[in-house]
């Protein structure tokens, strides 16, 4: 339980820190728009509740796909295909940038410095020598 609280706290700190980054803000709002559009679409076309629609949109884009809900209409199936191709890339980009900000918030990385920074400095030294 304690590790969950610590992880959740680090995640929230990373989200807050991420809003200083314009790329993060853009991806965050794009993810919200994609989830909102999927939720509205499935609610209207498949006649699901808003919660079921959001649940399906989230499990679909995160590739979890429990299989308890599935589109029944042809237009719903076509939308889901397009939704997957567009949404998975955006979600992966967002998860990547959240992970980057989470790693930057890690106290151990702040104290010792990350390996990436050390590698970048070593690479710059090598380039300067030539």
C-alpha positions in Angstrom: 0.0 0.0 0.0 2.8 2.4 0.8 4.5 1.8 -2.5 1.3 2.6 -4.3 1.0 5.9 -2.4 4.6 6.8 -3.2 4.1 5.9 -6.9 0.9 7.9 -7.1 2.6 10.8 -5.4 5.5 10.7 -7.9 3.1 10.4 -10.8 1.1 13.5 -9.6 4.3 15.4 -9.2 5.4 14.5 -12.7 2.1 15.6 -14.1 2.4 19.0 -12.3 6.0 19.4 -13.5 5.0 18.3 -17.0 2.7 21.3 -17.4 5.8 23.5 -17.7 6.7 21.7 -20.9 4.8 22.8 -24.0 5.1 19.4 -25.6 3.6 17.8 -22.5 0.7 20.2 -22.5 0.0 19.6 -26.2 0.0 15.8 -25.8 -2.1 16.0 -22.6 -4.8 18.0 -24.2 -4.7 15.8 -27.4 -5.1 12.7 -25.2 -8.1 14.3 -23.5 -9.6 15.2 -26.9 -9.1 11.7 -28.2 -10.7 10.1 -25.1 -13.6 12.6 -25.2 -14.2 12.0 -28.9 -14.2 8.2 -28.4 -16.5 8.5 -25.3 -19.0 10.7 -27.2 -18.9 8.5 -30.3 -19.5 5.2 -28.4 -22.1 6.8 -26.3 -24.1 8.0 -29.3 -23.5 5.2 -31.8 -23.3 2.1 -29.6 -25.8 3.5 -27.1 -23.5 2.8 -24.1 -23.4 4.9 -20.9 -20.8 7.6 -20.6 -18.9 5.5 -18.1 -18.9 2.4 -20.3 -17.9 4.6 -23.3 -14.9 6.1 -21.4 -14.0 2.7 -20.1 -13.9 1.2 -23.6 -12.0 4.1 -25.0 -9.4 3.9 -22.3 -9.0 0.1 -22.4 -8.8 0.2 -26.2 -6.1 3.0 -26.4 -4.0 1.4 -23.7 -4.3 -1.9 -25.6 -5.6 -3.7 -22.5 -8.9 -4.7 -24.2 -10.7 -6.8 -21.7 -13.3 -7.9 -24.3 -16.3 -7.2 -22.1 -17.5 -4.5 -24.5 -17.2 -4.5 -28.2 -18.8 -2.3 -31.0 -21.8 -4.0 -32.6 -22.4 -1.6 -35.5 -20.4 -1.5 -38.6 -19.7 2.2 -38.2 -18.5 1.5 -34.6 -16.1 -1.1 -35.9 -14.7 1.2 -38.6 -14.3 4.0 -36.1 -12.5 1.7 -33.6 -10.0 0.7 -36.3 -9.2 4.4 -37.1 -9.4 5.3 -33.4 -6.8 2.6 -32.6 -4.3 3.7 -35.2 -4.5 7.4 -34.2 -4.9 7.0 -30.5 -2.2 4.4 -29.7 0.6 6.6 -31.0 -0.6 9.6 -29.1 -1.0 7.6 -25.9 2.4 6.1 -26.2 3.9 9.5 -26.8 2.1 10.8 -23.7 3.2 7.8 -21.6 6.8 8.4 -22.8 6.8 12.0 -21.8 5.2 11.3 -18.4 7.8 8.6 -17.8 10.5 11.2 -18.7 9.1 13.7 -16.2 8.6 11.0 -13.5 12.3 10.0 -14.0 13.4 13.6 -13.6 11.4 13.8 -10.3 13.1 10.8 -8.9 15.2 11.9 -5.9 18.0 9.4 -6.7 18.4 10.9 -10.2 18.4 14.4 -8.8 21.1 13.5 -6.2 23.4 11.4 -8.4 22.4 12.8 -11.8 21.0 10.6 -14.5 23.2 8.4 -16.7 21.9 10.1 -19.8 23.3 13.4 -18.7 26.7 11.8 -18.0 26.6 10.1 -21.4 25.7 13.3 -23.1 28.6 15.1 -21.4 31.0 12.3 -22.4 29.8 12.4 -26.0 30.3 16.2 -26.1 33.8 15.9 -24.7 34.7 13.3 -27.4 33.3 15.5 -30.2 35.2 18.5 -28.8 38.5 16.5 -29.0 38.1 15.8 -32.7 
